[in-house]
Amino acid sequence: MTATALNRLKRRLPERIAQVRGDRSQRQFARELGVFQQNVNRYESGTTPHTDFLITLALKESISVDWLLLGKGKMRRSNR
């Protein structure tokens, strides 16, 4: 993977996090995930999220990690 392709993927991550948040405020979303609102704001502004945040987001919101990080597949994981 080229550096350009990697940067393109990284630029889309904040958009996908905001998409998962939906109509909820950053404060409400952060509370539901057990993180600070400032972290959600930073991640939606382009700061690379911590792994713990990404895992928590994927598990609590039933989000596909492939979709979240790479934009591949469906947003929601199927319940198995």
PERAHU-V692771 format. One record per backbone hydrogen bond with DSSP energy under -1.0 kcal/mol. NH is the residue of the N-H (numbers start at 1). CO is the residue of the C=O. Records with the same first field share a line. If there is no record, write none. Layout:
NH = CO / CO
This chain:
6 = 2
7 = 3
8 = 4
9 = 5
10 = 6
11 = 7
12 = 8
16 = 12
17 = 13
18 = 14
19 = 15
20 = 16
21 = 17
22 = 18
24 = 21
29 = 25
30 = 26
31 = 27
32 = 28
33 = 29
34 = 30
35 = 30
40 = 36
41 = 37
42 = 38
43 = 39
44 = 40
45 = 41
47 = 42
54 = 50
55 = 51
56 = 52
57 = 53
58 = 54
59 = 55
60 = 56
61 = 57
63 = 58
64 = 75
68 = 64
69 = 65
70 = 66
71 = 67
72 = 66
77 = 62
